[in-house]
Amino acid sequence: SNLSRVTKRNYFASYDMKANIGIFNIITLLYMILVVYTFGKSMYTHISCHRGHSAMLLSPFLRP
């Protein structure tokens, strides 16, 4: 009975760790999306300010 108690505790510990890693991955993914979106928007604004022609060419890719 002692062995099953230890196994159960280990299982729950590893489950908690997996859950935390999942949450961390979601947060990281959201952060990356935010960074890419912000960077893309600033690049789009920068390009359209300086060169209207290339901005017209790139707008389908960078438009949010």
PyMOL Python script that loads the backbone (N, CA, C, O; Angstrom):
from pymol import cmd

cmd.read_pdbstr("""\
ATOM      1  N   SER A   1       0.843  -1.205   0.000  1.00  0.00           N
ATOM      2  CA  SER A   1       0.000   0.000   0.000  1.00  0.00           C
ATOM      3  C   SER A   1       0.875   1.252   0.000  1.00  0.00           C
ATOM      4  O   SER A   1       0.505   2.286  -0.556  1.00  0.00           O
ATOM      5  N   ASN A   2       2.047   1.137   0.636  1.00  0.00           N
ATOM      6  CA  ASN A   2       2.966   2.269   0.664  1.00  0.00           C
ATOM      7  C   ASN A   2       3.460   2.615  -0.745  1.00  0.00           C
ATOM      8  O   ASN A   2       3.578   3.788  -1.098  1.00  0.00           O
ATOM      9  N   LEU A   3       3.747   1.580  -1.547  1.00  0.00           N
ATOM     10  CA  LEU A   3       4.250   1.759  -2.916  1.00  0.00           C
ATOM     11  C   LEU A   3       3.216   2.480  -3.785  1.00  0.00           C
ATOM     12  O   LEU A   3       3.559   3.378  -4.554  1.00  0.00           O
ATOM     13  N   SER A   4       1.946   2.078  -3.656  1.00  0.00           N
ATOM     14  CA  SER A   4       0.902   2.693  -4.483  1.00  0.00           C
ATOM     15  C   SER A   4       0.729   4.160  -4.108  1.00  0.00           C
ATOM     16  O   SER A   4       0.431   4.990  -4.967  1.00  0.00           O
ATOM     17  N   ARG A   5       0.916   4.485  -2.828  1.00  0.00           N
ATOM     18  CA  ARG A   5       0.801   5.876  -2.395  1.00  0.00           C
ATOM     19  C   ARG A   5       1.897   6.727  -3.040  1.00  0.00           C
ATOM     20  O   ARG A   5       1.636   7.840  -3.496  1.00  0.00           O
ATOM     21  N   VAL A   6       3.126   6.199  -3.077  1.00  0.00           N
ATOM     22  CA  VAL A   6       4.254   6.918  -3.677  1.00  0.00           C
ATOM     23  C   VAL A   6       4.025   7.111  -5.178  1.00  0.00           C
ATOM     24  O   VAL A   6       4.259   8.192  -5.720  1.00  0.00           O
ATOM     25  N   THR A   7       3.559   6.036  -5.844  1.00  0.00           N
ATOM     26  CA  THR A   7       3.319   6.109  -7.281  1.00  0.00           C
ATOM     27  C   THR A   7       2.259   7.150  -7.591  1.00  0.00           C
ATOM     28  O   THR A   7       2.392   7.920  -8.542  1.00  0.00           O
ATOM     29  N   LYS A   8       1.204   7.169  -6.783  1.00  0.00           N
ATOM     30  CA  LYS A   8       0.121   8.122  -6.996  1.00  0.00           C
ATOM     31  C   LYS A   8       0.635   9.556  -6.839  1.00  0.00           C
ATOM     32  O   LYS A   8       0.286  10.437  -7.625  1.00  0.00           O
ATOM     33  N   ARG A   9       1.467   9.779  -5.819  1.00  0.00           N
ATOM     34  CA  ARG A   9       2.007  11.119  -5.581  1.00  0.00           C
ATOM     35  C   ARG A   9       2.890  11.545  -6.763  1.00  0.00           C
ATOM     36  O   ARG A   9       2.807  12.681  -7.232  1.00  0.00           O
ATOM     37  N   ASN A  10       3.734  10.621  -7.237  1.00  0.00           N
ATOM     38  CA  ASN A  10       4.590  10.939  -8.378  1.00  0.00           C
ATOM     39  C   ASN A  10       3.757  11.275  -9.612  1.00  0.00           C
ATOM     40  O   ASN A  10       4.075  12.202 -10.357  1.00  0.00           O
ATOM     41  N   TYR A  11       2.686  10.507  -9.818  1.00  0.00           N
ATOM     42  CA  TYR A  11       1.826  10.738 -10.977  1.00  0.00           C
ATOM     43  C   TYR A  11       1.211  12.137 -10.913  1.00  0.00           C
ATOM     44  O   TYR A  11       1.192  12.861 -11.909  1.00  0.00           O
ATOM     45  N   PHE A  12       0.709  12.508  -9.734  1.00  0.00           N
ATOM     46  CA  PHE A  12       0.086  13.827  -9.609  1.00  0.00           C
ATOM     47  C   PHE A  12       1.121  14.941  -9.759  1.00  0.00           C
ATOM     48  O   PHE A  12       0.819  15.995 -10.318  1.00  0.00           O
ATOM     49  N   ALA A  13       2.331  14.714  -9.266  1.00  0.00           N
ATOM     50  CA  ALA A  13       3.387  15.713  -9.390  1.00  0.00           C
ATOM     51  C   ALA A  13       3.725  15.936 -10.862  1.00  0.00           C
ATOM     52  O   ALA A  13       3.855  17.075 -11.309  1.00  0.00           O
ATOM     53  N   SER A  14       3.868  14.846 -11.610  1.00  0.00           N
ATOM     54  CA  SER A  14       4.198  14.983 -13.026  1.00  0.00           C
ATOM     55  C   SER A  14       3.030  15.600 -13.789  1.00  0.00           C
ATOM     56  O   SER A  14       3.244  16.342 -14.748  1.00  0.00           O
ATOM     57  N   TYR A  15       1.798  15.304 -13.377  1.00  0.00           N
ATOM     58  CA  TYR A  15       0.617  15.889 -14.035  1.00  0.00           C
ATOM     59  C   TYR A  15       0.592  17.404 -13.815  1.00  0.00           C
ATOM     60  O   TYR A  15       0.320  18.170 -14.739  1.00  0.00           O
ATOM     61  N   ASP A  16       0.881  17.826 -12.578  1.00  0.00           N
ATOM     62  CA  ASP A  16       0.937  19.259 -12.277  1.00  0.00           C
ATOM     63  C   ASP A  16       1.985  19.955 -13.143  1.00  0.00           C
ATOM     64  O   ASP A  16       1.749  21.045 -13.665  1.00  0.00           O
ATOM     65  N   MET A  17       3.139  19.317 -13.289  1.00  0.00           N
ATOM     66  CA  MET A  17       4.210  19.895 -14.084  1.00  0.00           C
ATOM     67  C   MET A  17       3.773  20.049 -15.538  1.00  0.00           C
ATOM     68  O   MET A  17       4.020  21.081 -16.161  1.00  0.00           O
ATOM     69  N   LYS A  18       3.118  19.008 -16.078  1.00  0.00           N
ATOM     70  CA  LYS A  18       2.645  19.077 -17.462  1.00  0.00           C
ATOM     71  C   LYS A  18       1.635  20.201 -17.635  1.00  0.00           C
ATOM     72  O   LYS A  18       1.660  20.916 -18.637  1.00  0.00           O
ATOM     73  N   ALA A  19       0.750  20.356 -16.661  1.00  0.00           N
ATOM     74  CA  ALA A  19      -0.259  21.415 -16.738  1.00  0.00           C
ATOM     75  C   ALA A  19       0.420  22.783 -16.735  1.00  0.00           C
ATOM     76  O   ALA A  19       0.046  23.665 -17.508  1.00  0.00           O
ATOM     77  N   ASN A  20       1.413  22.958 -15.871  1.00  0.00           N
ATOM     78  CA  ASN A  20       2.138  24.234 -15.803  1.00  0.00           C
ATOM     79  C   ASN A  20       2.863  24.523 -17.107  1.00  0.00           C
ATOM     80  O   ASN A  20       2.867  25.659 -17.580  1.00  0.00           O
ATOM     81  N   ILE A  21       3.481  23.494 -17.691  1.00  0.00           N
ATOM     82  CA  ILE A  21       4.197  23.670 -18.956  1.00  0.00           C
ATOM     83  C   ILE A  21       3.208  24.071 -20.052  1.00  0.00           C
ATOM     84  O   ILE A  21       3.522  24.906 -20.900  1.00  0.00           O
ATOM     85  N   GLY A  22       2.012  23.472 -20.033  1.00  0.00           N
ATOM     86  CA  GLY A  22       0.986  23.816 -21.013  1.00  0.00           C
ATOM     87  C   GLY A  22       0.580  25.273 -20.922  1.00  0.00           C
ATOM     88  O   GLY A  22       0.461  25.959 -21.937  1.00  0.00           O
ATOM     89  N   ILE A  23       0.367  25.745 -19.694  1.00  0.00           N
ATOM     90  CA  ILE A  23       0.007  27.142 -19.472  1.00  0.00           C
ATOM     91  C   ILE A  23       1.136  28.053 -19.938  1.00  0.00           C
ATOM     92  O   ILE A  23       0.896  29.073 -20.584  1.00  0.00           O
ATOM     93  N   PHE A  24       2.359  27.679 -19.609  1.00  0.00           N
ATOM     94  CA  PHE A  24       3.524  28.462 -20.016  1.00  0.00           C
ATOM     95  C   PHE A  24       3.619  28.534 -21.539  1.00  0.00           C
ATOM     96  O   PHE A  24       3.911  29.593 -22.095  1.00  0.00           O
ATOM     97  N   ASN A  25       3.373  27.401 -22.218  1.00  0.00           N
ATOM     98  CA  ASN A  25       3.423  27.379 -23.674  1.00  0.00           C
ATOM     99  C   ASN A  25       2.381  28.307 -24.275  1.00  0.00           C
ATOM    100  O   ASN A  25       2.657  29.004 -25.251  1.00  0.00           O
ATOM    101  N   ILE A  26       1.178  28.319 -23.696  1.00  0.00           N
ATOM    102  CA  ILE A  26       0.111  29.182 -24.205  1.00  0.00           C
ATOM    103  C   ILE A  26       0.505  30.647 -24.051  1.00  0.00           C
ATOM    104  O   ILE A  26       0.319  31.447 -24.968  1.00  0.00           O
ATOM    105  N   ILE A  27       1.054  30.997 -22.881  1.00  0.00           N
ATOM    106  CA  ILE A  27       1.475  32.374 -22.626  1.00  0.00           C
ATOM    107  C   ILE A  27       2.579  32.779 -23.604  1.00  0.00           C
ATOM    108  O   ILE A  27       2.559  33.877 -24.159  1.00  0.00           O
ATOM    109  N   THR A  28       3.543  31.873 -23.807  1.00  0.00           N
ATOM    110  CA  THR A  28       4.646  32.155 -24.732  1.00  0.00           C
ATOM    111  C   THR A  28       4.116  32.356 -26.145  1.00  0.00           C
ATOM    112  O   THR A  28       4.546  33.266 -26.854  1.00  0.00           O
ATOM    113  N   LEU A  29       3.174  31.496 -26.550  1.00  0.00           N
ATOM    114  CA  LEU A  29       2.596  31.587 -27.891  1.00  0.00           C
ATOM    115  C   LEU A  29       1.879  32.918 -28.072  1.00  0.00           C
ATOM    116  O   LEU A  29       2.049  33.582 -29.095  1.00  0.00           O
ATOM    117  N   LEU A  30       1.082  33.308 -27.087  1.00  0.00           N
ATOM    118  CA  LEU A  30       0.363  34.580 -27.170  1.00  0.00           C
ATOM    119  C   LEU A  30       1.340  35.748 -27.253  1.00  0.00           C
ATOM    120  O   LEU A  30       1.142  36.686 -28.025  1.00  0.00           O
ATOM    121  N   TYR A  31       2.401  35.675 -26.441  1.00  0.00           N
ATOM    122  CA  TYR A  31       3.411  36.734 -26.446  1.00  0.00           C
ATOM    123  C   TYR A  31       4.077  36.833 -27.811  1.00  0.00           C
ATOM    124  O   TYR A  31       4.274  37.931 -28.332  1.00  0.00           O
ATOM    125  N   MET A  32       4.427  35.675 -28.398  1.00  0.00           N
ATOM    126  CA  MET A  32       5.068  35.662 -29.705  1.00  0.00           C
ATOM    127  C   MET A  32       4.149  36.262 -30.764  1.00  0.00           C
ATOM    128  O   MET A  32       4.592  37.041 -31.609  1.00  0.00           O
ATOM    129  N   ILE A  33       2.858  35.895 -30.715  1.00  0.00           N
ATOM    130  CA  ILE A  33       1.898  36.439 -31.674  1.00  0.00           C
ATOM    131  C   ILE A  33       1.828  37.956 -31.534  1.00  0.00           C
ATOM    132  O   ILE A  33       1.812  38.684 -32.527  1.00  0.00           O
ATOM    133  N   LEU A  34       1.789  38.420 -30.290  1.00  0.00           N
ATOM    134  CA  LEU A  34       1.724  39.862 -30.027  1.00  0.00           C
ATOM    135  C   LEU A  34       2.950  40.572 -30.585  1.00  0.00           C
ATOM    136  O   LEU A  34       2.835  41.618 -31.223  1.00  0.00           O
ATOM    137  N   VAL A  35       4.132  39.993 -30.339  1.00  0.00           N
ATOM    138  CA  VAL A  35       5.388  40.594 -30.807  1.00  0.00           C
ATOM    139  C   VAL A  35       5.415  40.638 -32.328  1.00  0.00           C
ATOM    140  O   VAL A  35       5.745  41.667 -32.918  1.00  0.00           O
ATOM    141  N   VAL A  36       5.065  39.516 -32.966  1.00  0.00           N
ATOM    142  CA  VAL A  36       5.083  39.452 -34.429  1.00  0.00           C
ATOM    143  C   VAL A  36       4.079  40.444 -35.014  1.00  0.00           C
ATOM    144  O   VAL A  36       4.373  41.138 -35.988  1.00  0.00           O
ATOM    145  N   TYR A  37       2.885  40.502 -34.404  1.00  0.00           N
ATOM    146  CA  TYR A  37       1.846  41.422 -34.878  1.00  0.00           C
ATOM    147  C   TYR A  37       2.296  42.877 -34.760  1.00  0.00           C
ATOM    148  O   TYR A  37       2.138  43.662 -35.695  1.00  0.00           O
ATOM    149  N   THR A  38       2.859  43.229 -33.596  1.00  0.00           N
ATOM    150  CA  THR A  38       3.333  44.597 -33.364  1.00  0.00           C
ATOM    151  C   THR A  38       4.470  44.939 -34.328  1.00  0.00           C
ATOM    152  O   THR A  38       4.503  46.022 -34.912  1.00  0.00           O
ATOM    153  N   PHE A  39       5.401  43.993 -34.481  1.00  0.00           N
ATOM    154  CA  PHE A  39       6.536  44.207 -35.382  1.00  0.00           C
ATOM    155  C   PHE A  39       6.036  44.381 -36.814  1.00  0.00           C
ATOM    156  O   PHE A  39       6.481  45.284 -37.522  1.00  0.00           O
ATOM    157  N   GLY A  40       5.128  43.532 -37.237  1.00  0.00           N
ATOM    158  CA  GLY A  40       4.577  43.607 -38.588  1.00  0.00           C
ATOM    159  C   GLY A  40       3.883  44.939 -38.840  1.00  0.00           C
ATOM    160  O   GLY A  40       4.031  45.540 -39.904  1.00  0.00           O
ATOM    161  N   LYS A  41       3.121  45.392 -37.842  1.00  0.00           N
ATOM    162  CA  LYS A  41       2.414  46.663 -37.988  1.00  0.00           C
ATOM    163  C   LYS A  41       3.388  47.829 -38.092  1.00  0.00           C
ATOM    164  O   LYS A  41       3.219  48.714 -38.931  1.00  0.00           O
ATOM    165  N   SER A  42       4.409  47.827 -37.236  1.00  0.00           N
ATOM    166  CA  SER A  42       5.377  48.923 -37.263  1.00  0.00           C
ATOM    167  C   SER A  42       6.177  48.900 -38.556  1.00  0.00           C
ATOM    168  O   SER A  42       6.471  49.955 -39.118  1.00  0.00           O
ATOM    169  N   MET A  43       6.533  47.712 -39.039  1.00  0.00           N
ATOM    170  CA  MET A  43       7.238  47.590 -40.314  1.00  0.00           C
ATOM    171  C   MET A  43       6.366  48.123 -41.446  1.00  0.00           C
ATOM    172  O   MET A  43       6.839  48.853 -42.317  1.00  0.00           O
ATOM    173  N   TYR A  44       5.083  47.750 -41.424  1.00  0.00           N
ATOM    174  CA  TYR A  44       4.153  48.187 -42.464  1.00  0.00           C
ATOM    175  C   TYR A  44       4.039  49.713 -42.478  1.00  0.00           C
ATOM    176  O   TYR A  44       4.065  50.341 -43.537  1.00  0.00           O
ATOM    177  N   THR A  45       3.910  50.299 -41.272  1.00  0.00           N
ATOM    178  CA  THR A  45       3.818  51.757 -41.163  1.00  0.00           C
ATOM    179  C   THR A  45       5.105  52.407 -41.657  1.00  0.00           C
ATOM    180  O   THR A  45       5.066  53.394 -42.391  1.00  0.00           O
ATOM    181  N   HIS A  46       6.244  51.850 -41.254  1.00  0.00           N
ATOM    182  CA  HIS A  46       7.557  52.373 -41.630  1.00  0.00           C
ATOM    183  C   HIS A  46       7.720  52.361 -43.144  1.00  0.00           C
ATOM    184  O   HIS A  46       8.126  53.356 -43.745  1.00  0.00           O
ATOM    185  N   ILE A  47       7.397  51.216 -43.756  1.00  0.00           N
ATOM    186  CA  ILE A  47       7.573  51.082 -45.206  1.00  0.00           C
ATOM    187  C   ILE A  47       6.621  52.023 -45.942  1.00  0.00           C
ATOM    188  O   ILE A  47       7.016  52.673 -46.910  1.00  0.00           O
ATOM    189  N   SER A  48       5.360  52.098 -45.485  1.00  0.00           N
ATOM    190  CA  SER A  48       4.383  52.925 -46.190  1.00  0.00           C
ATOM    191  C   SER A  48       4.728  54.399 -46.045  1.00  0.00           C
ATOM    192  O   SER A  48       4.399  55.194 -46.926  1.00  0.00           O
ATOM    193  N   CYS A  49       5.387  54.783 -44.948  1.00  0.00           N
ATOM    194  CA  CYS A  49       5.822  56.171 -44.785  1.00  0.00           C
ATOM    195  C   CYS A  49       6.911  56.504 -45.800  1.00  0.00           C
ATOM    196  O   CYS A  49       6.889  57.577 -46.403  1.00  0.00           O
ATOM    197  N   HIS A  50       7.867  55.587 -45.992  1.00  0.00           N
ATOM    198  CA  HIS A  50       9.041  55.892 -46.813  1.00  0.00           C
ATOM    199  C   HIS A  50       8.827  55.587 -48.287  1.00  0.00           C
ATOM    200  O   HIS A  50       9.134  56.415 -49.144  1.00  0.00           O
ATOM    201  N   ARG A  51       8.297  54.392 -48.592  1.00  0.00           N
ATOM    202  CA  ARG A  51       8.154  54.008 -49.994  1.00  0.00           C
ATOM    203  C   ARG A  51       6.733  53.501 -50.240  1.00  0.00           C
ATOM    204  O   ARG A  51       6.406  52.363 -49.902  1.00  0.00           O
ATOM    205  N   GLY A  52       5.899  54.345 -50.825  1.00  0.00           N
ATOM    206  CA  GLY A  52       4.504  53.983 -51.072  1.00  0.00           C
ATOM    207  C   GLY A  52       4.371  52.790 -51.996  1.00  0.00           C
ATOM    208  O   GLY A  52       3.470  51.970 -51.820  1.00  0.00           O
ATOM    209  N   HIS A  53       5.267  52.677 -52.992  1.00  0.00           N
ATOM    210  CA  HIS A  53       5.142  51.627 -53.994  1.00  0.00           C
ATOM    211  C   HIS A  53       5.370  50.241 -53.382  1.00  0.00           C
ATOM    212  O   HIS A  53       4.561  49.334 -53.581  1.00  0.00           O
ATOM    213  N   SER A  54       6.473  50.076 -52.636  1.00  0.00           N
ATOM    214  CA  SER A  54       6.763  48.780 -52.026  1.00  0.00           C
ATOM    215  C   SER A  54       5.720  48.443 -50.963  1.00  0.00           C
ATOM    216  O   SER A  54       5.424  47.269 -50.743  1.00  0.00           O
ATOM    217  N   ALA A  55       5.157  49.465 -50.296  1.00  0.00           N
ATOM    218  CA  ALA A  55       4.104  49.214 -49.316  1.00  0.00           C
ATOM    219  C   ALA A  55       2.881  48.633 -50.008  1.00  0.00           C
ATOM    220  O   ALA A  55       2.216  47.751 -49.464  1.00  0.00           O
ATOM    221  N   MET A  56       2.580  49.132 -51.221  1.00  0.00           N
ATOM    222  CA  MET A  56       1.449  48.581 -51.966  1.00  0.00           C
ATOM    223  C   MET A  56       1.708  47.126 -52.338  1.00  0.00           C
ATOM    224  O   MET A  56       0.789  46.306 -52.335  1.00  0.00           O
ATOM    225  N   LEU A  57       2.955  46.808 -52.658  1.00  0.00           N
ATOM    226  CA  LEU A  57       3.289  45.423 -53.000  1.00  0.00           C
ATOM    227  C   LEU A  57       3.212  44.516 -51.775  1.00  0.00           C
ATOM    228  O   LEU A  57       2.780  43.367 -51.876  1.00  0.00           O
ATOM    229  N   LEU A  58       3.634  45.036 -50.604  1.00  0.00           N
ATOM    230  CA  LEU A  58       3.714  44.212 -49.402  1.00  0.00           C
ATOM    231  C   LEU A  58       2.425  44.184 -48.587  1.00  0.00           C
ATOM    232  O   LEU A  58       2.263  43.335 -47.710  1.00  0.00           O
ATOM    233  N   SER A  59       1.505  45.110 -48.871  1.00  0.00           N
ATOM    234  CA  SER A  59       0.318  45.241 -48.030  1.00  0.00           C
ATOM    235  C   SER A  59      -0.508  43.955 -47.907  1.00  0.00           C
ATOM    236  O   SER A  59      -1.048  43.710 -46.828  1.00  0.00           O
ATOM    237  N   PRO A  60      -0.641  43.116 -48.950  1.00  0.00           N
ATOM    238  CA  PRO A  60      -1.419  41.886 -48.747  1.00  0.00           C
ATOM    239  C   PRO A  60      -0.824  40.968 -47.679  1.00  0.00           C
ATOM    240  O   PRO A  60      -1.558  40.228 -47.023  1.00  0.00           O
ATOM    241  N   PHE A  61       0.502  41.007 -47.497  1.00  0.00           N
ATOM    242  CA  PHE A  61       1.159  40.125 -46.529  1.00  0.00           C
ATOM    243  C   PHE A  61       1.143  40.711 -45.127  1.00  0.00           C
ATOM    244  O   PHE A  61       1.084  39.969 -44.147  1.00  0.00           O
ATOM    245  N   LEU A  62       1.196  42.032 -45.022  1.00  0.00           N
ATOM    246  CA  LEU A  62       1.369  42.656 -43.714  1.00  0.00           C
ATOM    247  C   LEU A  62       0.090  43.239 -43.145  1.00  0.00           C
ATOM    248  O   LEU A  62       0.057  43.631 -41.978  1.00  0.00           O
ATOM    249  N   ARG A  63      -0.969  43.303 -43.949  1.00  0.00           N
ATOM    250  CA  ARG A  63      -2.205  43.912 -43.434  1.00  0.00           C
ATOM    251  C   ARG A  63      -2.799  43.022 -42.338  1.00  0.00           C
ATOM    252  O   ARG A  63      -2.971  41.823 -42.559  1.00  0.00           O
ATOM    253  N   PRO A  64      -3.116  43.576 -41.167  1.00  0.00           N
ATOM    254  CA  PRO A  64      -3.641  42.772 -40.058  1.00  0.00           C
ATOM    255  C   PRO A  64      -5.095  42.339 -40.285  1.00  0.00           C
ATOM    256  O   PRO A  64      -5.675  41.657 -39.440  1.00  0.00           O
TER     257      PRO A  64
END
""", "prot")
cmd.dss("prot")
cmd.show_as("cartoon", "prot")
cmd.util.cbc("prot")
cmd.orient("prot")
